[in-house]
Structures are given as C-alpha cells and as structure tokens.
C-alpha cells in the first residue's frame, strides 16, 4: 500500500492513551524504587533526556529500552504497556510463565 494511503496509527486516540499511561507507570515505578531519572538512565544505559521524554509521553521507547525498564523497575512489559493489571516481575531470580530463567537485560 502506498505511504499516502496507509492509516496513521500514531495519531489514533488509543495510542495516545497508552503512551500517557506508560509514562505515568514508568514515573511511578521509578519513584517507588527510589530512583532519580539520572540513576534510571544509567542503569538502562540511556540518557536522562530519554527517561524524561518517556515520562512526559513525548517519545515511545524502543523494544530494548522497554525490556531494560521492565528489568530495572521490576515490572513485566505487559504491565508497563497496560496489557496486564498485575505488576508482575520478570527480573532477577524469577521465571516467566514458561519456567525459563529471565536474565537481566540492558539496553544497548
């Protein structure tokens, strides 16, 4: 399909709500863990500006950043994306629903 005929899913109202909810959850969990933006940025090997932009809903994280945030904030990606209401941890020393170890992941 030509680019001019593709729907602009980024402008969909549901996407904006999801990004806003993600931003709130990241900020709340960061504060709950007692981390500053600078500390969180260092832990996931990102810039403080990246964290700030995520928390203000100005940008959506890459897959790598999402996984790193999930690990450091000890919340499943599903919870961060509001697909799951439970704050499930898939971080250090836990297993996912397949029973395999889930090692810590850092953004590159």
ZIPECOR-V664150 format. One record per pair of residues at least 12 apart in sequence whose ideal C-beta (glycine too) atoms are under 10 Angstrom apart, sorted by sequence separation. I is the first residue (numbers start at 0). J is the second residue. D is the distance in Angstrom with one decimal. If there is no record, write none. Layout:
{{I/J/D} {I/J/D}}
//
This chain:
{{35/47/8.6} {36/48/9.0} {38/50/9.4} {49/61/9.4} {53/65/9.6} {74/86/5.0} {75/87/4.2} {77/89/9.0} {89/101/4.7} {90/102/9.3} {91/103/5.7} {26/39/9.9} {36/49/9.2} {37/50/8.1} {66/79/9.9} {73/86/8.0} {74/87/7.1} {75/88/6.9} {76/89/7.7} {88/101/9.1} {90/103/6.6} {25/39/8.4} {36/50/4.5} {37/51/9.9} {39/53/9.6} {50/64/9.2} {62/76/9.0} {65/79/6.8} {72/86/9.1} {73/87/9.2} {74/88/6.5} {75/89/5.1} {90/104/9.3} {35/50/9.2} {36/51/5.9} {39/54/9.4} {45/60/8.6} {49/64/7.1} {53/68/8.0} {65/80/7.8} {73/88/4.4} {74/89/8.3} {75/90/9.1} {89/104/9.7} {34/50/9.5} {45/61/9.3} {72/88/8.9} {73/89/8.4} {74/90/8.5} {36/53/9.5} {43/60/9.4} {73/90/4.8} {36/54/7.3} {45/63/9.1} {50/68/8.8} {69/87/9.7} {70/88/9.1} {72/90/8.5} {73/91/8.3} {75/93/9.8} {44/63/9.2} {45/64/6.1} {60/79/8.9} {69/88/8.6} {70/89/7.6} {71/90/7.8} {43/63/8.7} {44/64/9.2} {69/89/6.4} {70/90/5.0} {73/93/8.8} {75/95/8.5} {29/50/7.7} {43/64/6.5} {69/90/7.5} {70/91/7.7} {43/65/9.9} {45/67/7.5} {43/66/9.1} {44/67/7.2} {45/68/8.9} {66/89/9.2} {26/50/9.1} {29/53/9.8} {43/67/3.8} {25/50/7.7} {26/51/9.9} {29/54/7.7} {42/67/7.8} {43/68/6.2} {42/68/9.3} {43/69/9.8} {75/101/9.7} {26/53/8.6} {27/54/9.7} {43/70/8.0} {25/53/5.6} {26/54/4.6} {39/67/9.4} {42/70/8.8} {43/71/5.7} {25/54/5.7} {26/55/9.0} {39/68/7.9} {42/71/4.8} {43/72/9.3} {22/52/9.1} {24/54/9.7} {41/71/9.9} {42/72/9.4} {22/53/6.2} {23/54/8.3} {25/56/9.8} {70/101/8.4} {21/53/7.5} {22/54/5.3} {39/71/6.5} {69/101/9.5} {70/102/8.8} {71/103/8.3} {21/54/9.3} {22/55/6.4} {23/56/8.5} {38/71/9.4} {39/72/7.9} {70/103/5.0} {71/104/9.5} {22/56/4.1} {70/104/5.4} {71/105/8.7} {18/53/9.0} {21/56/7.6} {22/57/8.5} {25/60/8.5} {66/101/9.9} {69/104/8.0} {70/105/7.6} {71/106/9.8} {19/55/9.7} {20/56/9.1} {22/58/9.4} {67/103/8.6} {68/104/9.9} {70/106/9.6} {19/56/5.1} {22/59/9.6} {34/71/7.9} {66/103/9.6} {67/104/5.9} {18/56/5.0} {21/59/7.7} {34/72/8.4} {66/104/4.7} {67/105/5.5} {68/106/8.5} {17/56/9.8} {18/57/8.9} {21/60/7.9} {29/68/8.8} {32/71/7.7} {65/104/9.8} {66/105/8.8} {67/106/4.2} {18/58/8.6} {25/65/9.9} {28/68/8.3} {32/72/6.2} {66/106/7.6} {67/107/9.1} {15/56/8.0} {18/59/6.0} {28/69/9.7} {31/72/8.2} {32/73/7.3} {63/104/7.7} {65/106/9.0} {17/59/8.9} {18/60/9.8} {29/71/8.7} {31/73/9.4} {32/74/9.7} {63/105/8.4} {64/106/5.1} {25/68/6.3} {28/71/9.0} {29/72/6.6} {31/74/9.6} {63/106/4.4} {64/107/9.8} {21/65/8.9} {24/68/9.5} {28/72/4.2} {62/106/9.4} {63/107/6.0} {14/59/8.6} {27/72/9.3} {28/73/7.8} {61/106/7.5} {28/74/5.7} {60/106/8.8} {61/107/9.6} {21/68/9.3} {25/72/7.1} {27/74/9.9} {24/72/8.4} {25/74/9.1} {9/59/8.8} {24/74/7.5} {28/78/9.0} {28/79/8.0} {24/78/7.3} {25/79/6.9} {24/79/5.6} {31/86/9.5} {24/80/8.8} {24/81/7.4} {49/106/9.1} {21/79/6.0} {23/81/9.6} {28/86/7.9} {20/79/9.1} {21/80/6.4} {20/80/8.4} {21/81/7.0} {45/105/9.7} {20/81/4.8} {42/103/9.9} {43/104/9.2} {44/105/5.5} {45/106/5.7} {19/81/9.9} {24/86/8.9} {43/105/6.5} {44/106/5.0} {17/80/6.9} {42/105/8.0} {43/106/5.0} {44/107/7.1} {17/81/6.2} {42/106/9.5} {16/81/8.7} {17/82/9.4} {40/106/9.8}}
//
